[in-house]
Amino acid sequence: MAGSDITIEILKEIRDTTRATSARLDSMDGRLDSMEVAFNRRLDTTNERLEVVADRLDVVTDRLEVMSERLDVMSERLDLVETTLIDVARQNRLIVRHTRILAEQHDEIEPRVSALEGRVDKLESR
């Protein structure tokens, strides 16, 4: 019977250890449940923040599109101004050339007019 008493004691120890392990597991389950709740709250908060960030990014994207459209319009206007300035420069060059030619013709005509005036004066004095 001494062997069966030892067996019973060992079985009691195994039972007590199993109960203690079960109690620890139950305690861990409770902690894990509370951690899961806290994690889910944090995850929900993070998701809300990400939605706010996504909304802000949408606004920024919209603004960037508007700015891009404005830049396109400004670029078109600058192209038009550049083309106009080039046309004006060409016209100015033509005006300068024409003025130079007129000045040269004036310089050539002036002595001829003076000579003609002198001849007319001579003819009128006769």
MITOR-823828 format. One line per 2 residues: their letters; for each residue x, y, z of C-alpha. Coordinates in steps of 0.02 Angstrom, whole numbers. Layout:
a) X:Y:Z ~ ...
***
This chain:
ma) 0:0:0 ~ 145:113:23
gs) 168:115:-166 ~ -12:162:-197
di) 1:306:-71 ~ 148:374:-167
ti) 52:354:-329 ~ -95:448:-254
ei) 19:587:-193 ~ 99:601:-365
lk) -71:605:-447 ~ -128:739:-323
ei) 27:842:-364 ~ -7:822:-550
rd) -188:874:-520 ~ -136:1027:-418
tt) -6:1075:-546 ~ -134:1055:-685
ra) -259:1164:-589 ~ -125:1296:-560
ts) -77:1291:-743 ~ -259:1304:-792
ar) -282:1453:-675 ~ -128:1538:-750
ld) -195:1504:-925 ~ -363:1578:-875
sm) -272:1731:-807 ~ -172:1745:-967
dg) -331:1730:-1070 ~ -404:1876:-973
rl) -249:1980:-1000 ~ -244:1934:-1183
ds) -427:1984:-1200 ~ -393:2153:-1119
me) -240:2174:-1230 ~ -345:2131:-1382
va) -474:2262:-1333 ~ -337:2392:-1306
fn) -255:2342:-1471 ~ -421:2356:-1563
rr) -450:2529:-1489 ~ -277:2584:-1543
ld) -304:2508:-1714 ~ -470:2600:-1731
tt) -386:2763:-1679 ~ -246:2732:-1803
ne) -373:2696:-1940 ~ -465:2858:-1901
rl) -302:2954:-1909 ~ -257:2871:-2073
ev) -427:2921:-2143 ~ -392:3102:-2091
va) -221:3092:-2174 ~ -299:3017:-2331
dr) -428:3158:-2335 ~ -290:3287:-2316
ld) -191:3204:-2454 ~ -345:3212:-2566
vv) -356:3399:-2531 ~ -171:3421:-2567
td) -187:3320:-2727 ~ -334:3427:-2782
rl) -235:3585:-2745 ~ -86:3519:-2841
ev) -197:3483:-2991 ~ -265:3661:-2985
ms) -88:3729:-2970 ~ -34:3622:-3117
er) -177:3690:-3221 ~ -130:3867:-3172
ld) 51:3835:-3218 ~ -5:3769:-3387
vm) -105:3928:-3416 ~ 42:4035:-3361
se) 158:3938:-3476 ~ 40:3967:-3622
rl) 34:4152:-3580 ~ 222:4163:-3567
dl) 238:4076:-3736 ~ 120:4205:-3810
ve) 219:4348:-3730 ~ 382:4275:-3796
tt) 310:4257:-3971 ~ 245:4436:-3964
li) 413:4504:-3905 ~ 502:4412:-4045
dv) 380:4486:-4172 ~ 405:4660:-4099
ar) 595:4638:-4106 ~ 584:4587:-4290
qn) 473:4736:-4329 ~ 592:4850:-4234
rl) 737:4783:-4336 ~ 641:4820:-4496
iv) 601:4996:-4436 ~ 784:5028:-4393
rh) 837:4966:-4565 ~ 706:5073:-4650
tr) 755:5226:-4547 ~ 939:5198:-4591
il) 897:5185:-4776 ~ 793:5345:-4766
ae) 935:5434:-4677 ~ 1058:5377:-4810
qh) 939:5435:-4948 ~ 919:5602:-4858
de) 1107:5621:-4852 ~ 1116:5584:-5039
ie) 970:5698:-5085 ~ 1025:5849:-4982
pr) 1173:5898:-5096 ~ 1067:5869:-5251
vs) 928:5981:-5183 ~ 1055:6114:-5139
al) 1126:6104:-5315 ~ 952:6116:-5390
eg) 911:6266:-5282 ~ 1071:6349:-5341
rv) 1027:6317:-5524 ~ 849:6381:-5496
dk) 918:6538:-5415 ~ 1030:6567:-5566
le) 887:6541:-5687 ~ 772:6656:-5592
sr) 902:6793:-5582 ~ 917:6801:-5773
***
